[in-house]
Amino acid sequence: MFPTFAGVESRMGFSIPAWYRPVDIRYLRSLVAGSLRKNFRETVKDLVPELASLVASGFSKKLRFKLHILSRDGEYRATYELPEDYAPGASVEIELSRLFASLKLPQHDYLVIAVMSRGRMDGFRSSPASYSMTYVDQDNVAIYRTGAFARPLNEGRLKAHVGFTGINPKIIATSDIVSSVMLINHSSDPEYAHAARPTSKLIREDGEQIEGDFGEIPPLGAREVSVVDMFGSRVFDFLKPFGGRGTTVTTCTGMTLASLHLQRTNDNRRTLLGIEHSRPAHMNLAGILQH
């Protein structure tokens, strides 16, 4: 699930690892064993469609892709199916701004869900493709990458999530740059209908912190909030002794969220200078928890 921004050229690229296989003996074993741990009804509901899909595809290594376009509020707008199948080792880039124009969608901020024809749910091989998003305007280029996953997300029938903690250790609030956090309330269930209400803290290097309101994120939607909107104009004075830098910790119980960290100019244009997928290392997490 990827965001696009009105007035900014958005390019989605993906590549499929050369090692990718839709199935092998080890995967079939783990699939059957996992299903048999459930009751009979759940086993039939989960295992039969998976095996039927494998047979229907002829165990083909090639993948097909669909793009579902949603508003930032999670409302469906359009679907586009890529005309080709892609084998392991393939890569492609799609200019989403042109695609939106061809689908007669107005210039707005959107979310794009890329759905593959199949995946694997066993460990590290659950990511059969690597995605990148590139955003280009007249002055800047911003890029981030992420993986594709074949696993339940916010789907209580299959997996209950304890909660979400998003850490952004590169927050900036100065006269030139203001950071923002984007959270995506995603799910593998098309009928997902739960809004997210995360809370945020801004922590300085000396351990002092202030709390802010992130706001509500609609189901299958996204929300981008600047640290000024989250914590108020006091954020500049709060971070000034530390060069305008700090760390946000955003939490939400009972569900998992996708987190992006953005840097924008502190002016009327709010030009996108940088974007990254928030994946803090364990050492970063340990450092935060020590405060």
C-alpha positions as CSV (number, residue, x, y, z in Angstrom):
1,M,0.0,0.0,0.0
2,F,1.7,3.2,-1.2
3,P,0.8,6.9,-1.0
4,T,0.8,9.3,-4.0
5,F,0.8,13.1,-3.8
6,A,-1.2,15.5,-6.0
7,G,1.1,17.5,-8.2
8,V,4.1,15.2,-7.7
9,E,5.2,12.6,-10.3
10,S,4.8,9.2,-8.5
11,R,6.6,6.1,-9.9
12,M,6.0,2.6,-8.6
13,G,8.7,0.0,-9.3
14,F,8.9,-3.6,-8.3
15,S,11.3,-6.5,-8.8
16,I,10.8,-10.3,-8.2
17,P,13.8,-12.2,-6.8
18,A,15.3,-14.8,-9.1
19,W,14.9,-17.4,-6.3
20,Y,11.2,-17.0,-6.0
21,R,9.1,-20.2,-6.3
22,P,5.4,-20.4,-5.6
23,V,5.6,-23.7,-3.9
24,D,8.0,-26.4,-2.7
25,I,7.7,-29.5,-0.4
26,R,8.8,-27.5,2.6
27,Y,6.2,-24.8,2.0
28,L,3.4,-27.4,1.5
29,R,4.4,-29.2,4.7
30,S,4.2,-25.9,6.7
31,L,1.0,-24.9,5.0
32,V,-0.8,-28.2,5.9
33,A,0.7,-28.3,9.4
34,G,-0.5,-24.8,10.2
35,S,-4.0,-25.4,8.9
36,L,-4.4,-28.6,10.9
37,R,-3.8,-26.8,14.1
38,K,-7.1,-25.0,13.5
39,N,-10.6,-26.5,13.7
40,F,-12.0,-28.3,10.7
41,R,-14.0,-25.4,9.4
42,E,-11.1,-22.9,9.6
43,T,-8.8,-25.6,7.9
44,V,-11.2,-25.9,5.0
45,K,-11.6,-22.2,4.7
46,D,-7.9,-21.5,4.6
47,L,-6.2,-24.5,3.1
48,V,-8.6,-25.4,0.2
49,P,-8.4,-22.0,-1.5
50,E,-4.6,-22.0,-1.2
51,L,-4.2,-25.4,-2.8
52,A,-6.9,-24.7,-5.4
53,S,-5.0,-21.5,-6.4
54,L,-1.8,-23.5,-6.8
55,V,-3.4,-26.0,-9.0
56,A,-5.3,-23.4,-11.1
57,S,-2.0,-21.5,-11.7
58,G,-0.3,-24.7,-12.8
59,F,2.4,-24.1,-10.2
60,S,3.5,-21.3,-12.5
61,K,6.4,-19.1,-11.3
62,K,5.0,-16.1,-13.0
63,L,3.1,-13.4,-11.0
64,R,0.2,-11.2,-12.1
65,F,-0.5,-7.8,-10.5
66,K,-3.5,-5.6,-9.9
67,L,-3.5,-2.0,-8.6
68,H,-6.4,-0.9,-6.5
69,I,-6.6,2.9,-6.1
70,L,-8.2,4.4,-3.0
71,S,-8.7,7.8,-1.6
72,R,-6.8,8.7,1.6
73,D,-10.0,8.1,3.4
74,G,-10.0,4.5,2.2
75,E,-12.8,4.9,-0.4
76,Y,-12.4,2.8,-3.6
77,R,-11.7,4.7,-6.8
78,A,-10.5,2.4,-9.5
79,T,-8.7,-0.9,-10.4
80,Y,-6.0,-1.5,-13.0
81,E,-4.6,-4.9,-14.0
82,L,-1.1,-5.0,-15.4
83,P,-1.4,-6.7,-18.9
84,E,1.7,-8.9,-18.5
85,D,2.8,-11.8,-16.3
86,Y,6.2,-11.4,-14.6
87,A,8.6,-14.2,-14.0
88,P,11.3,-14.4,-11.2
89,G,14.0,-11.9,-12.0
90,A,11.7,-9.4,-13.7
91,S,11.4,-5.8,-12.8
92,V,9.1,-3.0,-14.0
93,E,8.3,0.7,-13.2
94,I,4.9,2.3,-13.6
95,E,4.3,6.1,-13.7
96,L,1.2,6.3,-11.5
97,S,0.4,9.9,-12.3
98,R,-0.1,9.0,-16.0
99,L,-2.1,5.9,-15.0
100,F,-4.4,8.1,-12.9
101,A,-4.9,10.4,-15.9
102,S,-5.7,7.5,-18.2
103,L,-8.3,6.3,-15.6
104,K,-9.8,9.8,-15.6
105,L,-9.0,10.3,-11.9
106,P,-8.6,13.9,-10.8
107,Q,-5.4,15.1,-9.2
108,H,-5.7,14.1,-5.5
109,D,-3.6,12.4,-2.9
110,Y,-4.3,8.6,-3.3
111,L,-3.3,5.2,-1.8
112,V,-2.4,2.4,-4.2
113,I,-2.7,-1.2,-3.2
114,A,-0.6,-3.6,-5.3
115,V,-2.0,-7.1,-5.2
116,M,-0.1,-10.1,-6.5
117,S,-1.7,-13.3,-7.9
118,R,0.0,-15.3,-5.2
119,G,2.6,-15.3,-2.4
120,R,4.1,-17.4,0.3
121,M,3.5,-17.3,4.0
122,D,6.6,-19.1,5.3
123,G,9.2,-16.9,6.9
124,F,11.5,-14.6,4.9
125,R,10.1,-16.0,1.7
126,S,6.8,-14.3,2.5
127,S,8.1,-11.3,0.6
128,P,8.1,-12.4,-3.1
129,A,8.7,-8.9,-4.5
130,S,10.5,-5.7,-3.6
131,Y,8.7,-2.4,-4.2
132,S,10.1,1.1,-4.5
133,M,8.3,4.4,-4.7
134,T,9.9,7.5,-6.4
135,Y,8.5,10.9,-6.1
136,V,9.7,13.7,-8.4
137,D,8.8,17.4,-8.6
138,Q,10.6,20.3,-10.3
139,D,13.3,20.5,-7.6
140,N,13.6,17.2,-5.7
141,V,13.5,13.4,-5.9
142,A,12.5,11.3,-2.9
143,I,12.6,7.5,-2.8
144,Y,11.7,4.7,-0.4
145,R,11.4,0.9,-0.7
146,T,9.4,-1.8,1.0
147,G,8.5,-5.5,0.5
148,A,5.3,-7.4,-0.5
149,F,3.9,-9.8,2.1
150,A,1.6,-12.8,2.0
151,R,0.4,-12.7,5.6
152,P,-2.7,-11.5,7.6
153,L,-2.7,-7.8,8.5
154,N,-5.4,-6.5,10.9
155,E,-7.5,-9.6,10.1
156,G,-8.7,-10.8,13.5
157,R,-10.1,-14.1,12.2
158,L,-6.5,-15.3,11.3
159,K,-4.2,-13.3,13.6
160,A,-4.8,-10.9,16.5
161,H,-2.3,-8.0,16.7
162,V,-1.0,-6.9,20.1
163,G,-0.4,-3.4,18.8
164,F,1.8,-1.1,16.9
165,T,4.8,1.0,17.9
166,G,6.4,3.3,15.3
167,I,9.7,5.1,16.1
168,N,11.0,8.0,14.0
169,P,14.4,9.0,15.3
170,K,15.0,11.7,12.6
171,I,12.3,14.3,13.5
172,I,13.2,17.9,12.5
173,A,11.4,21.1,13.4
174,T,13.3,24.2,12.3
175,S,12.6,27.4,10.3
176,D,13.6,25.4,7.1
177,I,12.3,21.9,7.6
178,V,9.4,20.3,9.4
179,S,9.0,16.5,9.6
180,S,5.7,14.7,9.4
181,V,4.6,11.1,10.1
182,M,2.2,9.2,7.8
183,L,0.4,6.2,9.1
184,I,-1.6,3.7,7.0
185,N,-4.4,1.7,8.5
186,H,-4.0,-1.3,6.2
187,S,-5.6,-4.8,6.2
188,S,-5.6,-8.0,4.2
189,D,-9.4,-8.1,4.8
190,P,-11.3,-6.1,2.1
191,E,-14.2,-5.8,4.6
192,Y,-12.0,-4.2,7.3
193,A,-13.9,-1.5,9.1
194,H,-11.9,-0.4,12.1
195,A,-10.5,3.1,12.5
196,A,-7.2,3.6,14.2
197,R,-6.6,6.2,16.9
198,P,-2.8,6.3,17.7
199,T,-1.1,8.4,20.2
200,S,2.3,10.1,19.8
201,K,5.1,11.3,22.0
202,L,8.0,13.6,21.0
203,I,11.2,12.8,22.9
204,R,14.3,15.0,23.2
205,E,17.9,13.8,23.6
206,D,17.7,14.6,27.4
207,G,14.7,12.4,27.8
208,E,12.1,15.2,28.1
209,Q,8.9,14.5,26.2
210,I,5.6,16.0,25.2
211,E,2.5,14.3,24.0
212,G,0.3,15.0,21.0
213,D,-2.8,13.9,19.2
214,F,-2.3,12.1,15.9
215,G,-6.0,11.9,15.0
216,E,-8.1,9.2,13.6
217,I,-7.1,7.0,10.6
218,P,-10.0,5.5,8.6
219,P,-10.0,1.8,7.7
220,L,-7.9,1.2,4.6
221,G,-6.9,4.9,4.7
222,A,-3.9,7.0,5.6
223,R,-3.2,10.2,7.5
224,E,-0.1,12.5,7.3
225,V,0.4,14.8,10.3
226,S,3.3,17.2,10.7
227,V,4.9,17.5,14.1
228,V,3.6,21.1,14.3
229,D,0.1,19.9,13.9
230,M,0.7,17.0,16.3
231,F,2.4,19.0,19.1
232,G,1.6,22.6,18.3
233,S,4.0,25.5,17.7
234,R,5.8,24.8,21.0
235,V,7.6,22.1,19.1
236,F,10.1,24.6,17.8
237,D,11.1,25.9,21.2
238,F,11.0,22.4,22.7
239,L,13.6,21.0,20.2
240,K,15.6,24.2,19.7
241,P,18.2,23.3,22.4
242,F,19.0,20.1,20.4
243,G,19.3,21.6,17.0
244,G,15.6,21.2,16.2
245,R,15.9,17.4,16.3
246,G,14.0,14.7,18.3
247,T,12.3,11.3,18.1
248,T,8.6,10.4,17.9
249,V,7.1,7.3,19.3
250,T,3.6,6.5,18.1
251,T,1.6,3.6,19.5
252,C,-1.8,2.0,18.8
253,T,-3.2,-1.0,20.5
254,G,-5.0,-3.9,18.9
255,M,-3.8,-3.3,15.3
256,T,-0.8,-2.9,13.2
257,L,-0.1,0.1,11.0
258,A,2.4,1.0,8.2
259,S,4.6,4.0,9.0
260,L,6.3,6.5,6.8
261,H,8.6,9.4,7.8
262,L,8.6,12.5,5.6
263,Q,10.7,15.7,5.5
264,R,9.0,18.8,4.0
265,T,10.0,22.4,3.6
266,N,8.7,24.8,6.2
267,D,6.9,27.1,3.8
268,N,3.6,27.3,1.9
269,R,4.7,24.8,-0.7
270,R,5.6,22.1,1.8
271,T,7.9,20.5,-0.8
272,L,8.7,16.8,-0.2
273,L,12.4,16.6,0.5
274,G,12.6,13.0,1.7
275,I,10.6,9.9,2.6
276,E,11.5,6.7,4.3
277,H,9.7,3.5,5.5
278,S,10.1,3.6,9.3
279,R,12.0,0.5,10.3
280,P,14.0,1.3,13.4
281,A,16.9,-1.1,14.2
282,H,16.8,-3.0,17.5
283,M,19.5,-0.8,18.9
284,N,17.4,2.3,18.1
285,L,14.5,0.7,19.9
286,A,16.6,-0.2,22.9
287,G,17.9,3.4,23.2
288,I,14.4,4.8,23.2
289,L,13.2,2.4,25.9
290,Q,16.1,3.4,28.2
291,H,14.6,6.9,28.6
